[in-house]
């Protein structure tokens, strides 16, 4: 067993934690990253279903954005669990899509991702992150005029979906006009940030928050046995630094898109521990390392075939020492 729940075995998918008042960042992707929306009728069909099942289940929707091949939602549940809302939404949209395009099979890529978030700490930043998604495309879209997000709801414009904006706007100002002005400024300030990896560096593969938040969830759900409390600082960035120090190489070089001689063993170990200890997917690692997924798979296989037990032991010891230092 490694530090704070790290193990040498593969990390199985964890059961979802659901309770009234839970706040989730939901991401649903097209199967094999294929497009799930082709025209305005498709986007509208999804939004109409989103509103129908949101209203049925009493969810609060704080933000959404529909991109061509994926969806982001910020959802707070009431009594019905998130799974009820999302399963019906995904199923009925898939029926619509297959009927419209005369195809069969999966529209969405497996189970949607639902990250249970500390709303107090992350609501504002997540709303900004979701609304700026169009600006992060390879060919950027103007997020202020993008028609398939909830950004306009924060400016007072009506839409298909009822969006809960008051709680966010009140954090900027108690009067609606100045609050909206401050909200627009807040979004503009976030434009240079690009992709925010911190929103995906989860604890126990499911939670975005600190140890206090995880313990609160465990207490609220009586799920202490199921929750492996692993701080977010044992995410990719921590593993990257530790592997770089172990191999006496540059952390920046390990993730650089250019090839540098002598970094192969360190990069292979990084891929392995990030997969096995950090729970990251091959696709996630490919993006972080600026490599093709096929290359990441080869690095993983190469290291798994000839692992370095002594190096792993030193790495675990370094990680454990860091945790104890910051505990």
C-alpha positions in Angstrom: 0.0 0.0 0.0 1.4 3.4 -1.0 1.0 6.7 0.8 -2.5 7.6 1.9 -4.3 4.9 -0.1 -1.9 4.6 -3.1 -1.5 1.0 -4.1 0.3 -0.9 -6.8 -2.9 -2.3 -8.3 -5.2 -0.8 -10.8 -7.8 1.6 -9.5 -11.4 0.4 -10.0 -14.2 2.8 -10.7 -15.6 4.1 -7.5 -19.4 4.2 -6.8 -20.9 7.6 -7.0 -21.8 9.4 -3.8 -25.2 11.0 -3.9 -27.3 12.9 -1.4 -29.7 15.9 -1.3 -27.8 19.2 -1.8 -24.8 17.6 -3.5 -23.1 19.9 -6.1 -21.6 18.2 -9.2 -19.5 19.2 -12.2 -20.9 16.8 -14.8 -19.1 16.1 -18.1 -20.7 13.9 -20.8 -18.8 13.2 -24.0 -19.7 11.8 -27.4 -18.8 8.1 -28.0 -15.2 8.0 -29.1 -15.3 11.8 -28.9 -17.7 12.0 -31.9 -20.0 14.9 -32.3 -23.3 14.7 -30.5 -24.7 18.0 -31.8 -24.7 18.9 -35.5 -27.1 21.8 -35.8 -29.3 24.2 -33.8 -32.1 21.6 -33.6 -29.8 19.1 -31.8 -28.7 21.7 -29.3 -32.3 22.8 -28.6 -33.5 19.2 -28.3 -30.9 18.5 -25.6 -31.7 21.7 -23.7 -35.4 21.0 -23.8 -34.8 17.6 -22.3 -32.4 19.1 -19.7 -35.0 21.6 -18.6 -37.8 18.9 -18.5 -35.9 16.6 -16.2 -34.3 19.3 -14.2 -37.8 20.6 -13.4 -39.1 17.1 -12.8 -36.4 16.3 -10.3 -36.1 19.7 -8.7 -32.4 20.2 -9.6 -30.7 23.5 -9.5 -28.6 24.2 -12.6 -25.9 26.8 -12.0 -24.2 26.7 -15.4 -24.1 24.7 -18.6 -22.3 24.7 -22.0 -23.0 22.4 -24.9 -20.0 21.9 -27.2 -20.0 19.8 -30.4 -18.8 16.6 -28.8 -19.3 17.2 -25.1 -21.4 18.8 -22.4 -20.5 20.5 -19.0 -23.2 21.0 -16.4 -23.0 22.4 -12.8 -25.9 20.7 -11.0 -27.1 20.7 -7.4 -29.5 17.9 -6.6 -32.5 17.8 -4.2 -34.2 14.5 -3.1 -33.9 12.5 -6.4 -30.3 11.5 -7.1 -28.2 12.9 -10.0 -28.3 9.5 -11.6 -32.1 9.7 -12.1 -31.8 13.0 -13.9 -28.8 12.2 -16.0 -29.8 8.7 -17.1 -33.2 9.9 -18.3 -31.6 12.9 -20.1 -28.9 10.8 -21.8 -31.3 8.0 -22.8 -33.9 10.2 -24.3 -31.4 12.4 -26.2 -29.8 9.2 -27.5 -33.2 8.1 -28.8 -33.7 11.4 -30.4 -30.2 11.4 -32.0 -30.4 7.9 -33.4 -33.9 8.5 -34.7 -32.9 11.8 -36.5 -29.7 10.4 -38.0 -30.9 6.8 -38.7 -28.3 5.1 -36.7 -28.1 2.7 -33.8 -25.6 2.3 -30.9 -24.1 4.5 -28.2 -24.3 8.2 -28.5 -22.4 9.0 -25.3 -19.1 7.6 -24.2 -19.8 5.3 -21.3 -20.8 6.6 -18.0 -20.8 10.4 -17.6 -18.3 12.0 -15.2 -19.8 13.6 -12.1 -17.3 15.3 -9.8 -18.7 16.1 -6.4 -17.4 19.6 -5.6 -17.0 21.8 -2.6 -19.5 24.5 -3.7 -18.3 27.1 -1.4 -14.7 26.9 -2.7 -15.3 26.2 -6.4 -18.7 27.5 -7.5 -17.6 30.8 -8.9 -14.5 29.5 -10.6 -16.4 26.6 -12.1 -19.1 28.9 -13.5 -16.3 30.9 -15.2 -14.6 27.8 -16.4 -17.8 26.4 -18.0 -18.8 29.7 -19.7 -15.3 30.2 -21.1 -15.2 26.7 -22.7 -15.9 28.0 -26.2 -12.8 30.2 -26.0 -10.6 27.1 -25.5 -11.4 25.5 -28.8 -8.6 25.0 -31.3 -10.6 27.6 -33.4 -11.9 29.7 -30.5 -15.5 30.9 -30.4 -16.5 34.1 -28.7 -17.9 33.0 -25.3 -19.9 36.3 -24.9 -22.0 35.5 -28.0 -21.9 31.6 -27.9 -25.6 30.6 -28.0 -25.4 27.2 -26.3 -24.2 28.2 -22.8 -25.9 29.7 -19.7 -23.7 32.8 -19.9 -26.6 35.0 -21.2 -28.8 33.9 -18.3 -26.4 35.7 -16.0 -27.0 38.8 -18.0 -30.8 38.5 -17.5 -31.7 37.0 -20.9 -34.4 34.3 -20.8 -33.6 30.9 -22.3 -34.9 27.3 -22.6 -33.4 26.2 -19.3 -34.0 27.8 -15.9 -30.6 28.7 -14.5 -30.0 29.5 -10.9 -28.0 32.7 -11.1 -28.8 34.6 -7.9 -26.4 32.7 -5.6 -23.5 33.5 -7.9 -24.3 37.1 -8.7 -24.9 37.9 -5.0 -21.3 37.0 -4.4 -20.3 40.0 -6.6 -22.7 42.6 -5.4 -26.1 42.8 -3.6 -27.6 44.8 -6.5 -28.2 43.0 -9.8 -26.7 45.6 -12.2 -23.3 46.0 -10.5 -23.3 42.3 -9.9 -23.6 41.6 -13.6 -20.9 44.1 -14.4 -18.6 42.5 -11.9 -19.4 39.0 -13.3 -18.5 40.1 -16.8 -15.2 41.5 -15.5 -14.6 38.2 -13.7 -15.0 36.2 -16.9 -12.7 38.5 -18.9 -10.0 38.1 -16.2 -10.2 34.3 -16.7 -9.7 34.4 -20.5 -5.9 33.9 -20.4 -6.1 30.9 -18.1 -7.0 28.4 -20.7 -7.6 24.8 -19.6 -7.7 24.5 -15.8 -6.3 21.1 -14.9 -7.0 21.7 -11.2 -10.7 21.1 -11.7 -9.9 17.5 -12.8 -7.4 16.7 -10.1 -9.9 14.9 -7.9 -9.6 13.1 -4.5 -10.4 9.4 -4.6 -11.4 9.9 -8.3 -14.6 11.5 -7.3 -14.2 14.7 -5.2 -13.0 18.2 -5.7 -12.2 19.7 -2.3 -9.8 19.4 0.6 -9.7 16.8 3.4 -12.2 18.8 5.5 -14.7 18.6 2.7 -14.1 14.9 2.2 -14.6 14.2 5.9 -17.8 16.3 5.8 -19.1 14.1 2.9 -18.2 10.9 4.8 -20.0 12.1 7.9 -23.1 13.2 5.9 -23.4 10.0 3.9 -22.1 7.5 6.6 -19.7 6.3 3.8 -16.4 6.5 5.8 -15.5 3.0 4.8 -15.9 3.7 1.1 -14.1 7.0 1.0 -10.3 6.8 0.6 -9.2 10.2 1.8 -6.3 11.1 -0.5 -5.5 14.8 -0.7 -5.5 16.6 -4.0 -1.8 17.3 -3.6 -1.2 13.7 -4.6 -2.5 14.5 -8.0 -0.5 14.6 -11.3 1.6 17.7 -10.3 2.9 16.1 -7.2 3.7 12.8 -8.9 5.5 14.8 -11.7 7.7 16.6 -9.2 8.5 13.4 -7.3 9.4 11.4 -10.4 11.6 14.3 -11.7 13.4 14.5 -8.4 13.9 10.7 -8.2 15.4 10.7 -11.7 17.3 14.0 -11.3 15.6 15.4 -14.4 13.6 18.5 -15.2 9.8 18.2 -14.5 9.2 20.7 -17.4 11.2 18.5 -19.7 9.0 15.5 -18.8 5.9 17.2 -20.1 7.5 19.2 -22.9 6.2 18.4 -26.4 9.8 18.1 -27.8 11.9 15.0 -27.4 14.9 15.1 -25.1 17.4 12.3 -24.8 17.6 10.5 -21.4 14.0 11.2 -20.3 12.5 7.9 -21.4 12.8 5.9 -18.2 11.5 8.8 -16.1 8.6 9.5 -18.4 7.6 5.8 -18.5 7.6 5.7 -14.7 5.5 8.9 -14.6 2.9 7.4 -16.9 2.8 4.2 -14.8 2.4 5.9 -11.4 0.0 8.5 -12.8 -2.2 5.7 -14.1 -1.9 3.3 -11.1 -1.6 5.8 -8.2 -3.3 8.8 -9.6 -6.1 7.1 -11.5 -5.5 9.2 -14.7 -6.6 7.8 -18.0 -4.4 7.3 -21.1 -6.3 10.2 -22.8 -5.7 12.5 -19.8 -2.0 11.7 -19.7 -1.6 12.1 -23.5 -2.9 15.7 -23.1 -0.6 16.4 -20.1 2.5 15.0 -21.8 1.7 16.3 -25.2 2.0 12.8 -26.7 -0.4 10.6 -28.7 -2.4 8.1 -26.6 -0.7 5.3 -28.4 2.7 6.6 -27.2 1.4 6.8 -23.7 0.2 3.2 -23.9 3.6 2.1 -25.1 5.3 3.9 -22.2 3.0 2.3 -19.7 3.5 -1.2 -21.2 7.3 -0.8 -21.3 7.5 0.2 -17.6 4.9 -2.4 -16.5 7.0 -5.1 -18.2 10.2 -4.1 -16.3 9.2 -2.2 -13.2 11.6 -0.6 -10.8 10.6 -1.8 -7.4 13.4 0.0 -5.6 12.7 3.3 -7.4 9.0 2.9 -6.6 9.8 2.4 -2.9 11.9 5.6 -2.9 9.1 7.4 -4.7 6.5 6.3 -2.1 8.8 7.2 0.7 9.3 10.7 -0.7 5.5 11.2 -1.2 4.8 10.0 2.3 7.3 12.4 3.8 5.8 15.3 1.8 2.3 14.4 3.1 3.5 14.2 6.7 5.3 17.5 6.3 2.2 19.3 5.1 -0.3 17.4 7.3 
